[in-house]
Amino acid sequence: MTAGVPGAERLPERRTSLSSTIVLRNPYLATAAVLLSVATAACADDPVATPAASTTPASPVTTAGAIASPADGADVQQCARFTGTSTLADGKTLLLAMKNIDNHDPTAYVQLVVNFGDPSTLSSWRGVQFFGSGDDSAGQHYQVTLMSVDLVSAQDAAASGRDADVNALAAKATTLATVSLTRVAGVPADGCA
């Protein structure tokens, strides 16, 4: 008999996956040994069992954005401050594109939002947009669109120093939100500086 284990006796050595040399004849102990053997074999490569890694890939970040102010339908003077929120995919930034609906000018006039070069700060963004010169466009209707665009393209356009390059970003950008506004006379005291 094997010392300290009732019902167990030493038999000739046989190698198993557990390198065990004892065969137990007690049915209760034999069942326990089999269960231990199966559990040990399942974890043979990893002595500390760990849960299986998830096979579901992480969802990519979907770019989204909203304009909080000015509200859709608001009156604006020669310039207006815009605020909003966004979630940006890697490599994207934000711009505000303005079009005068009444004069049929096809150009989208683009202003990059404040800190456009650091998209990690744009979950709450702010920016400025301009509406005509002086009070010449008072009474006209405008549409301002929040758009996402490739960060490198925005940086390159801004570095060029040419308005045409910045305005061209609107054709490469994706619309996130739009507000319609009406121009009224006047200029904010700070000139949106």
C-alpha positions as CSV (number, residue, x, y, z in Angstrom):
1,M,0.0,0.0,0.0
2,T,1.1,3.6,-0.6
3,A,1.6,5.3,2.7
4,G,-1.2,7.6,3.8
5,V,-3.6,6.7,1.0
6,P,-6.1,4.0,1.9
7,G,-7.0,1.7,-1.0
8,A,-4.0,2.8,-3.1
9,E,-1.1,0.5,-3.9
10,R,2.0,1.0,-5.9
11,L,2.0,-0.9,-9.2
12,P,4.8,-1.1,-11.7
13,E,5.7,2.3,-13.0
14,R,3.7,3.5,-16.0
15,R,4.1,7.0,-17.5
16,T,1.0,9.0,-18.2
17,S,0.4,12.6,-19.3
18,L,0.7,13.5,-15.6
19,S,3.9,11.3,-15.1
20,S,1.9,9.6,-12.4
21,T,3.2,6.3,-11.0
22,I,0.3,5.4,-8.7
23,V,-2.9,3.7,-9.9
24,L,-5.7,4.0,-7.4
25,R,-8.0,1.1,-6.9
26,N,-10.5,2.9,-4.7
27,P,-13.3,3.9,-7.1
28,Y,-13.8,7.3,-5.4
29,L,-10.2,8.1,-5.4
30,A,-9.9,6.8,-9.0
31,T,-12.7,9.2,-10.1
32,A,-11.0,12.1,-8.4
33,A,-7.7,11.2,-10.1
34,V,-9.3,11.0,-13.5
35,L,-11.0,14.4,-13.0
36,L,-7.7,15.9,-11.9
37,S,-5.9,14.3,-14.9
38,V,-8.4,15.9,-17.3
39,A,-8.2,19.3,-15.7
40,T,-4.5,19.2,-15.6
41,A,-4.2,18.1,-19.2
42,A,-6.5,21.0,-20.2
43,C,-4.2,23.4,-18.5
44,A,-0.9,21.7,-19.3
45,D,0.4,24.6,-21.3
46,D,-0.7,27.2,-18.8
47,P,-0.5,26.4,-15.1
48,V,-2.8,29.3,-14.3
49,A,-5.9,28.9,-16.4
50,T,-6.9,32.1,-18.1
51,P,-10.1,32.9,-19.9
52,A,-10.0,32.7,-23.7
53,A,-9.3,36.0,-25.5
54,S,-12.3,37.6,-27.2
55,T,-12.4,36.9,-30.9
56,T,-14.7,39.8,-31.6
57,P,-12.6,42.7,-33.1
58,A,-12.9,46.1,-31.5
59,S,-15.4,48.3,-33.3
60,P,-13.8,51.1,-35.2
61,V,-14.5,54.7,-34.0
62,T,-17.3,56.2,-36.1
63,T,-16.8,59.9,-36.8
64,A,-19.8,61.9,-35.7
65,G,-20.4,65.6,-34.7
66,A,-23.0,68.1,-33.7
67,I,-23.4,71.9,-33.7
68,A,-24.6,73.1,-30.4
69,S,-24.7,76.8,-31.2
70,P,-25.8,78.8,-32.9
71,A,-29.1,76.9,-33.2
72,D,-30.6,76.0,-36.5
73,G,-32.7,79.0,-37.6
74,A,-30.8,81.6,-35.5
75,D,-29.9,85.1,-36.6
76,V,-26.2,85.9,-37.0
77,Q,-24.2,89.1,-37.5
78,Q,-21.2,89.4,-39.7
79,C,-19.5,86.6,-37.8
80,A,-20.6,84.1,-35.3
81,R,-18.9,81.7,-32.8
82,F,-19.8,78.0,-33.1
83,T,-19.6,75.3,-30.5
84,G,-20.3,71.6,-30.6
85,T,-19.2,68.1,-29.9
86,S,-17.6,65.4,-31.9
87,T,-16.1,61.9,-31.9
88,L,-13.3,61.5,-34.4
89,A,-11.7,58.5,-36.0
90,D,-7.9,58.6,-36.1
91,G,-6.4,61.0,-38.6
92,K,-9.5,63.2,-38.8
93,T,-10.2,66.8,-37.8
94,L,-13.0,69.3,-38.1
95,L,-13.9,72.3,-40.3
96,L,-16.9,74.7,-40.7
97,A,-18.0,75.3,-44.3
98,M,-20.3,78.2,-45.1
99,K,-22.5,78.8,-48.2
100,N,-24.7,81.8,-49.0
101,I,-27.9,80.2,-50.1
102,D,-29.4,83.4,-51.6
103,N,-26.6,84.6,-53.9
104,H,-26.0,81.2,-55.5
105,D,-22.2,81.4,-54.9
106,P,-21.1,77.8,-55.3
107,T,-18.0,78.3,-53.1
108,A,-18.0,76.8,-49.6
109,Y,-16.0,79.1,-47.5
110,V,-14.0,77.0,-44.9
111,Q,-12.8,77.9,-41.5
112,L,-10.9,75.2,-39.6
113,V,-12.0,74.9,-36.0
114,V,-9.8,76.1,-33.1
115,N,-7.1,73.5,-32.4
116,F,-7.9,71.5,-35.5
117,G,-4.3,70.2,-35.5
118,D,-4.9,68.4,-32.2
119,P,-8.0,66.2,-32.8
120,S,-7.8,64.7,-29.3
121,T,-9.1,68.1,-28.0
122,L,-12.1,68.2,-30.3
123,S,-14.7,66.2,-28.3
124,S,-15.9,69.7,-27.4
125,W,-14.9,72.0,-30.2
126,R,-15.3,75.7,-31.1
127,G,-14.9,77.8,-34.2
128,V,-15.8,80.9,-36.0
129,Q,-17.5,81.6,-39.4
130,F,-18.0,84.8,-41.3
131,F,-21.1,86.0,-43.2
132,G,-20.5,88.6,-45.9
133,S,-18.8,92.0,-45.7
134,G,-20.2,94.8,-43.6
135,D,-24.0,94.7,-43.7
136,D,-24.3,94.1,-47.4
137,S,-25.7,90.5,-46.9
138,A,-28.2,91.4,-44.1
139,G,-31.4,89.4,-44.7
140,Q,-29.7,86.7,-46.7
141,H,-29.7,83.0,-45.7
142,Y,-26.7,80.9,-45.0
143,Q,-25.9,77.3,-44.4
144,V,-23.0,76.2,-42.2
145,T,-21.9,72.6,-42.2
146,L,-19.6,70.9,-39.7
147,M,-17.4,68.5,-41.6
148,S,-14.7,65.9,-40.9
149,V,-11.6,65.9,-43.1
150,D,-8.2,64.2,-43.2
151,L,-5.9,65.9,-40.7
152,V,-2.9,65.9,-43.0
153,S,-4.9,67.5,-45.8
154,A,-6.1,70.2,-43.4
155,Q,-2.6,70.9,-42.1
156,D,-1.2,71.1,-45.6
157,A,-4.0,73.5,-46.7
158,A,-3.5,75.7,-43.6
159,A,0.3,75.7,-44.1
160,S,-0.1,76.9,-47.8
161,G,-1.6,80.2,-46.6
162,R,-4.0,80.2,-49.5
163,D,-7.8,80.6,-48.9
164,A,-8.4,78.5,-52.1
165,D,-6.6,75.5,-50.6
166,V,-8.5,75.8,-47.4
167,N,-11.8,76.2,-49.2
168,A,-11.0,73.1,-51.4
169,L,-11.1,71.0,-48.2
170,A,-14.9,71.0,-48.3
171,A,-14.9,68.9,-51.5
172,K,-12.9,66.2,-49.6
173,A,-14.8,66.3,-46.4
174,T,-17.7,64.4,-44.9
175,T,-20.8,66.2,-43.6
176,L,-21.5,65.7,-39.9
177,A,-24.1,68.4,-39.1
178,T,-25.7,71.5,-40.7
179,V,-27.5,74.6,-39.5
180,S,-29.4,77.2,-41.5
181,L,-28.9,80.8,-40.4
182,T,-30.2,84.3,-41.3
183,R,-27.8,87.3,-41.5
184,V,-28.8,90.4,-39.6
185,A,-27.0,93.7,-39.4
186,G,-24.1,94.3,-37.1
187,V,-20.8,93.0,-36.0
188,P,-20.2,91.4,-32.6
189,A,-18.2,93.7,-30.3
190,D,-15.1,91.5,-30.4
191,G,-15.4,90.9,-34.1
192,C,-15.1,87.2,-33.4
193,A,-11.4,87.6,-32.8
